Amino acid sequence: MKVLLVIQKAGSGDGIGFALILIFGGLLLFYSGLKKMQRDRLIANIPTSKIRSMAMGIVELYGKIRTYEETLTAPLSGKECVYCRVSVSEWRRRGKRTHLVEHRAREKGVLFYVEDDTGKVLVDARGADLTSLTRDVSIKLDQGHEMTDRIKHYCDKHNINWQNRRMEFEETFIEPGEELYIMGTAQPNPHQDSNEQPEGHKNIMIGYAQGQRMYYISDKSEKELLHNSGSRTRFMILSGIFLAGLGLFMIISQFK
């Protein structure tokens, strides 16, 4: 029934415009699905390296987080971390619709080590895709959650008015001791102590390289990543084909 209503709309003056939106939206969804499939194949095809034996170039690692020189304090939870992403948003009504307005979005990280049973290597997470990290704090004021003193202090510090508003507070962080999956580029370590005796993996840092196809960090294992991503990728590709095909059908029907 919904499809028929959409097709009927194509008979009106704005039908072609709506059909073009479907086509471009479908193609974008299809392209995004193909990019995710390419990433998944790369993850599946590259074997996980041990830190002591890894070579320069693209590597896949899995190990525990260890601190390097300093850590951060996550502002909403107060947790010690090496990376933190915070966003504060508000639901606002415009006519009969509501939309989410982001008041503040910040992320910050410091250098850290990843360690396995063979050694540890320095990691610079700048430029990495960190979107699959598990969200650690998610507070929605319209769902009975209460404001903590830390969140109130954060709002006061950044002039965010939260009272009598539908607000969302989200925080994602990486803690020392947490296990992490990394696919990045092993390259010369610019932070190597010149007085220290050179030693294999101690001369290496994992980070972003110019022109690199992918730099990916997740708190999920490779098996979890591929399992969770597979169904989403198929949905994106099939949905993209359906929407683009529907839009094309609507345009063709205009000229019959």
Rosetta blueprint (number, residue, H / E / L):
1 M L
2 K H
3 V H
4 L H
5 L H
6 V H
7 I H
8 Q H
9 K H
10 A L
11 G L
12 S L
13 G L
14 D L
15 G H
16 I H
17 G H
18 F H
19 A H
20 L H
21 I H
22 L H
23 I H
24 F H
25 G H
26 G H
27 L H
28 L H
29 L H
30 F H
31 Y H
32 S H
33 G H
34 L H
35 K H
36 K H
37 M H
38 Q H
39 R H
40 D H
41 R H
42 L H
43 I H
44 A H
45 N H
46 I L
47 P L
48 T E
49 S L
50 K L
51 I H
52 R H
53 S H
54 M L
55 A L
56 M L
57 G E
58 I E
59 V E
60 E E
61 L E
62 Y E
63 G E
64 K E
65 I E
66 R E
67 T E
68 Y L
69 E L
70 E L
71 T L
72 L E
73 T E
74 A L
75 P L
76 L L
77 S L
78 G L
79 K L
80 E E
81 C E
82 V L
83 Y E
84 C E
85 R E
86 V E
87 S E
88 V E
89 S E
90 E E
91 W E
92 R E
93 R E
94 R E
95 G L
96 K L
97 R E
98 T E
99 H E
100 L E
101 V E
102 E E
103 H E
104 R E
105 A E
106 R E
107 E E
108 K E
109 G E
110 V L
111 L L
112 F E
113 Y E
114 V E
115 E E
116 D E
117 D L
118 T L
119 G E
120 K E
121 V E
122 L E
123 V E
124 D L
125 A L
126 R L
127 G L
128 A L
129 D E
130 L L
131 T L
132 S L
133 L L
134 T L
135 R L
136 D L
137 V E
138 S E
139 I E
140 K E
141 L H
142 D H
143 Q H
144 G L
145 H L
146 E L
147 M L
148 T L
149 D H
150 R H
151 I H
152 K H
153 H H
154 Y H
155 C H
156 D H
157 K H
158 H L
159 N L
160 I L
161 N L
162 W L
163 Q L
164 N L
165 R L
166 R E
167 M E
168 E E
169 F E
170 E E
171 E E
172 T E
173 F E
174 I E
175 E L
176 P L
177 G L
178 E L
179 E E
180 L E
181 Y E
182 I E
183 M E
184 G E
185 T E
186 A E
187 Q E
188 P E
189 N L
190 P L
191 H L
192 Q L
193 D L
194 S L
195 N L
196 E L
197 Q L
198 P L
199 E L
200 G H
201 H H
202 K H
203 N H
204 I E
205 M E
206 I E
207 G E
208 Y L
209 A L
210 Q L
211 G L
212 Q L
213 R L
214 M L
215 Y L
216 Y E
217 I E
218 S E
219 D L
220 K L
221 S L
222 E H
223 K H
224 E H
225 L H
226 L H
227 H H
228 N H
229 S H
230 G H
231 S H
232 R H
233 T H
234 R H
235 F H
236 M H
237 I H
238 L H
239 S H
240 G H
241 I H
242 F H
243 L H
244 A H
245 G H
246 L H
247 G H
248 L H
249 F H
250 M H
251 I H
252 I H
253 S H
254 Q H
255 F L
256 K L
